[in-house]
Amino acid sequence: MTEVATFTGNRGLDIEEKLIFEQDSPGHCGVDLPEPTTDELRLGGVKPRGGVGLPGLAEPTVMRHYTRLSRMNMAIDTALYPLGSCTMKHNPRLNERMARLPGFADIHPLQPVATVQGALELIDTLAHWLKTLTAMPAVALSPAAGAHGELCGMMAIHAAQEARGEGHRRRVLVPESAHGTNPATAAAIGYTVDAIPATADGHVDLAALKAKLGPDVAAIMLTNPNTCGLFERDIVEIARVVHEAGAFFYCDGANFNAIVGRVRPGDLGVDAMHINLHKTFSTPHGGGGPGSGPVVLSAALAPYAPISAVVHDANGFRVAEHKGRDGAPEHSFGRLKAFHGQMGMFVRALAYMMSHGADGLWQVASDAVLNANYVQARLKDVLTPAFDNGYCMHEALFDDRALKDTGVTTLDIAKAMIDEGFHPMTMYFPLVVHGAMLIEPTETESKATLDQFIGMMRSLVEKAKSGQAEWFKGAPYHAPRRRLDETGAARKPVLRWTPDAPLAQAAE
């Protein structure tokens, strides 16, 4: 049946929504503001040249605008999110209730220490859990996100080597299966990045690693489980040879969700590892925040941790902000952030840990791995696993070999998934896999939901193989916007709306 256009552009409950600036109605405002009582300029004599450019809108218009926009979002509250803990893991509502308690939500970083004893105790308790789960003696809680945590760990390594008189170590080894932020972080600090190839089955090439070790190597930055969804089976040997060469072992802990409660990184020989609280311990960070990336440190690196630090003595809890004094790290590389971490994230993460308990966290990792392997097992006859090792960890990775000669690409499959009500999986990453499709369901998805997702994927592959490539090129058909010129939008983004700009030229 041919779709009939509507007068409004709306399709049932899918409302065609204009930009908020296009809805400007001068003179309308959601609040009554008092008339100015003086004409005095308060900007050092600078006179206004026009309005501030904000739209005038009544309260109902604003409310409807953002409610309609929210209906256009794909979210973990509406369907399975195949990007999983990388972006959208289920966030228990208990965590939100705890984070909104007045004693946590309303505090200010400049309050007197005596008035925030409970908050500092919570931070100290969280630190205890993180050290226990990782078998590491120290943790720095100030990093604001995963990449910030990488920076913290690598700066601690840099400081430790400078203190040893080994400032000549300027090379960092980064496996091809590591997260992309790893080489970026090393380069930002001034290190030279040396890539380590992967074996045919997706693991770090141990022989290649050993060949690259030398007196100028500062560290290895390795992601485990890696971006291929595999546990690095040689990780203990990797740690041994790296330490033998006088270097440090930095582990990217963004995928800690796959092993939390089951594997302690400290037992593997790790010297530093960041933990994305917003991945492993809930609070999805889609949209750019909030994030939190505490870094656990070995005994060799603990003296070089950043300030500030929460300490506890007979006088209660306090924040030590001067290195070598009041319990702060003696040889700290300095301050990483203005204040001490992300309080809301700390509350949510600790609530998640305590509500699950040690056995519950063990089950989180178990179920995450089980769900990913179920997806892989049910799809491997129609899609090609990138590495046929039998089992994966928390994510199932497929390449595009199954789509060969169909005229359908990984991007086409992803666009068609939108019509089916699912957010696309991670595409074209890791870069070592051609046409990669990385699917991470996480631990909270039921078998019924996974079966629906699997059935949808199988139907799309069947459609691709039946010669319907042209249909795929037009997807999505039912989304608020059809397929956009993403290349044009990336190269020529229109970042500012102006009333005279033709809307057809704007990259949405």
Residue pairs with C-beta under 8 A, 6 or more apart in sequence:
8 16
9 16
10 16
13 71
14 71
14 480
15 68
15 71
16 480
17 65
17 68
17 69
17 72
17 480
19 497
20 55
20 57
20 62
20 65
21 55
21 497
21 499
22 497
23 55
23 57
23 61
23 65
24 55
24 56
24 57
25 55
25 56
25 57
25 58
25 61
26 56
27 56
28 56
28 57
28 58
28 61
29 56
29 57
29 58
30 57
30 58
30 59
30 62
41 47
57 65
72 480
74 81
74 418
74 421
74 422
74 423
75 81
75 88
76 88
76 89
76 90
76 91
76 284
78 421
79 421
79 422
79 423
80 422
80 441
80 445
80 449
80 450
80 452
80 453
81 87
81 88
81 89
81 423
81 442
82 417
82 422
82 423
82 424
82 425
82 426
82 439
82 440
82 441
82 453
83 423
83 425
83 426
83 440
84 368
84 394
84 395
84 439
84 440
84 441
84 442
85 255
85 257
85 279
85 280
85 368
85 394
85 440
85 442
86 254
86 279
86 426
86 440
87 284
87 285
87 286
88 284
88 286
88 423
89 257
89 279
89 282
89 284
89 442
89 444
90 282
90 442
90 444
91 282
91 283
91 284
91 348
92 282
92 351
92 352
92 355
94 351
94 355
95 282
95 283
95 347
95 348
95 349
95 351
95 352
96 348
98 104
98 347
98 348
98 351
99 105
99 344
99 347
99 348
99 351
101 347
103 118
103 119
104 119
104 122
104 343
104 344
104 347
105 344
107 115
107 116
107 119
107 343
109 338
109 339
109 340
113 120
113 316
113 317
113 318
113 319
114 316
117 316
117 317
119 343
120 310
120 316
120 317
120 318
120 319
121 312
121 317
122 346
122 347
122 350
123 141
123 310
123 340
123 341
123 343
123 346
124 310
124 312
124 317
125 350
126 141
126 346
126 349
126 350
126 353
127 139
127 141
127 294
127 310
129 350
129 353
130 136
130 139
130 275
130 294
130 296
131 137
131 138
131 139
131 296
133 260
133 261
133 264
133 361
134 264
134 265
134 266
134 270
134 273
134 275
134 296
135 264
135 265
135 266
135 267
136 265
136 266
136 270
136 273
136 296
136 297
136 298
137 297
137 298
137 299
137 302
138 296
138 297
138 298
138 299
138 301
138 302
138 305
139 294
139 295
139 296
139 297
140 152
140 156
140 294
140 295
140 297
140 305
140 306
140 309
140 336
141 292
141 294
141 310
141 340
141 341
141 346
142 152
142 306
142 308
142 336
142 337
142 339
142 340
142 341
143 149
143 151
143 152
143 274
143 292
143 293
143 294
143 295
143 336
143 337
143 341
144 291
144 292
144 293
144 337
144 341
144 342
145 276
145 278
145 285
145 289
145 291
145 292
145 293
146 181
146 252
146 254
146 274
146 276
146 279
146 291
146 293
147 181
147 184
147 185
147 293
148 291
148 293
148 336
148 337
149 274
149 275
149 276
149 293
149 294
149 295
150 181
150 182
150 185
150 221
150 250
150 252
150 274
150 293
151 185
151 188
151 189
151 336
152 274
152 293
152 295
152 306
152 336
153 250
153 272
153 273
153 274
153 295
153 297
153 301
154 172
154 185
154 186
154 189
154 191
154 219
154 221
154 250
154 272
155 189
155 306
155 333
155 336
156 272
156 295
156 297
156 301
156 304
156 305
156 306
156 333
157 218
157 219
157 248
157 250
157 271
157 272
157 301
157 304
158 189
158 218
158 333
159 304
159 331
159 332
159 333
160 248
160 300
160 301
160 303
160 304
161 167
161 169
161 218
161 248
163 304
163 331
166 246
168 215
168 216
169 215
169 216
169 217
169 218
169 246
169 247
170 190
170 191
170 192
170 216
170 218
171 191
171 192
171 193
171 194
171 214
171 216
171 217
171 218
172 183
172 186
172 191
172 192
172 193
172 194
172 217
172 218
172 219
172 220
172 221
173 194
173 195
173 196
173 209
173 212
173 213
173 217
173 219
173 220
173 221
173 247
174 182
174 183
174 186
174 193
174 194
174 195
174 196
174 220
174 221
174 222
175 195
175 196
175 197
175 198
175 204
175 209
175 220
175 222
175 223
175 226
176 195
176 196
176 197
176 198
176 430
176 431
176 432
177 198
177 202
177 203
177 204
177 223
177 226
177 227
177 228
177 230
177 430
177 432
178 221
178 222
178 223
178 226
178 227
178 252
179 223
179 227
179 252
179 254
180 429
180 431
181 252
182 221
182 223
182 250
182 252
183 193
183 195
183 221
185 221
186 193
186 219
186 221
187 193
191 218
194 212
194 217
196 204
196 205
196 208
196 209
196 212
196 220
197 205
197 208
198 204
198 205
198 228
198 432
199 205
200 387
201 230
201 387
201 389
202 226
202 228
202 230
202 386
202 387
202 389
202 397
202 432
203 226
203 230
203 232
203 233
203 234
204 222
204 226
204 232
204 234
204 238
206 234
206 237
206 238
209 220
209 238
209 241
210 241
213 241
213 242
213 245
213 247
214 245
215 245
215 246
217 242
217 245
217 246
217 247
218 247
218 248
219 242
219 247
219 248
219 249
219 250
219 271
220 238
220 242
220 247
220 248
220 249
220 250
221 250
221 251
221 252
222 232
222 235
222 238
222 249
222 250
222 251
222 252
223 251
223 252
223 254
223 255
224 231
224 232
224 235
224 251
224 252
224 255
224 265
224 268
225 231
225 232
225 255
225 258
225 259
225 393
225 394
226 232
226 255
227 255
227 429
227 430
227 438
228 386
228 387
228 397
228 430
228 432
228 433
229 372
229 392
229 393
229 394
229 395
229 396
229 397
229 438
229 440
230 387
230 389
230 392
230 393
231 258
231 259
231 393
232 238
235 268
235 269
236 268
236 269
238 249
238 269
239 249
239 268
239 269
239 270
240 269
242 248
242 249
242 269
243 249
243 269
248 271
248 272
248 300
248 301
249 269
249 270
249 271
249 272
250 270
250 271
250 272
250 273
251 265
251 268
251 270
251 272
251 273
252 273
252 274
253 265
253 273
253 274
253 275
253 276
253 280
253 296
254 274
254 276
254 279
255 393
255 394
256 273
256 275
256 276
256 279
256 280
257 279
257 280
257 364
257 365
257 368
257 394
257 442
257 443
258 365
258 368
258 369
258 393
258 394
258 395
259 365
259 393
260 280
260 361
260 362
260 364
260 365
261 358
261 359
261 360
261 361
261 362
261 363
261 364
261 365
262 362
262 365
262 366
265 273
265 296
266 296
266 298
270 298
271 297
271 298
271 300
271 301
272 295
272 296
272 297
272 298
272 301
273 295
273 296
274 293
274 294
274 295
275 293
275 294
275 295
275 296
276 285
276 291
276 292
276 293
277 283
277 291
277 292
277 293
277 294
277 342
277 345
277 346
277 348
277 349
278 284
278 285
278 290
278 291
278 292
278 345
279 285
281 348
281 349
281 352
281 353
282 348
282 349
282 352
283 290
283 344
283 345
283 348
283 349
285 291
290 342
290 344
290 345
291 342
291 345
292 341
292 342
292 345
292 346
292 349
294 341
295 305
297 304
297 305
302 329
303 329
303 330
303 331
303 332
304 329
304 331
304 332
304 333
305 329
305 332
306 329
306 332
306 333
306 334
306 335
306 336
306 337
307 320
307 321
307 322
307 323
307 328
307 329
307 332
307 334
307 335
308 319
308 320
308 321
308 328
308 335
308 340
309 319
309 320
309 327
309 328
309 329
310 317
310 318
310 319
310 320
310 340
311 317
311 318
311 319
311 320
311 326
311 327
311 328
313 327
318 326
319 340
320 326
320 327
320 328
321 328
321 335
322 328
323 329
323 330
323 331
323 332
323 334
324 330
324 331
324 332
353 361
356 363
356 364
363 443
364 443
365 394
365 443
366 443
367 443
367 444
368 394
368 441
368 442
368 443
369 392
369 393
369 394
371 441
371 442
371 443
371 445
371 450
372 392
372 393
372 394
372 395
372 396
372 439
372 440
372 441
373 391
373 392
373 396
374 447
374 450
375 396
375 439
375 441
375 450
375 453
375 454
376 385
376 391
376 392
376 396
378 450
378 451
378 454
379 396
379 398
379 454
379 457
379 458
380 388
380 398
382 402
382 457
382 458
382 461
382 462
383 398
383 402
383 437
383 457
383 461
384 398
384 399
384 400
384 401
384 402
385 392
385 396
385 397
385 398
385 399
386 397
386 398
386 399
386 433
386 436
387 397
394 440
394 442
395 438
395 439
395 440
396 438
396 439
396 440
397 430
397 433
397 436
397 437
397 438
397 439
398 436
398 437
398 438
398 439
399 433
399 434
399 435
399 436
399 437
400 409
400 410
400 434
400 435
400 436
400 437
401 434
401 435
402 461
403 409
403 410
403 413
403 435
403 461
403 464
406 464
406 465
406 467
406 469
407 469
407 472
408 464
408 469
408 472
409 435
410 427
410 428
410 435
410 436
410 437
411 427
412 464
412 469
412 472
412 473
412 475
413 424
413 437
413 457
413 460
413 461
413 464
413 472
414 424
414 425
414 427
415 424
415 472
415 475
415 476
415 483
416 460
416 463
416 472
416 475
416 476
417 423
417 424
417 425
417 456
417 457
417 460
418 424
418 475
418 476
418 478
418 479
419 475
419 476
419 477
419 478
419 479
420 456
420 460
422 453
422 456
425 437
425 438
425 439
425 440
426 436
426 437
426 438
426 439
426 440
427 436
427 437
427 438
428 435
428 436
429 436
429 438
430 436
430 438
441 450
441 453
463 471
463 472
464 472
473 483
474 482
474 483
475 483
476 482
476 483
481 508
484 507
484 508
485 507
488 507
489 507
489 508
492 507
493 507
494 501
494 505
494 506
494 507
497 506
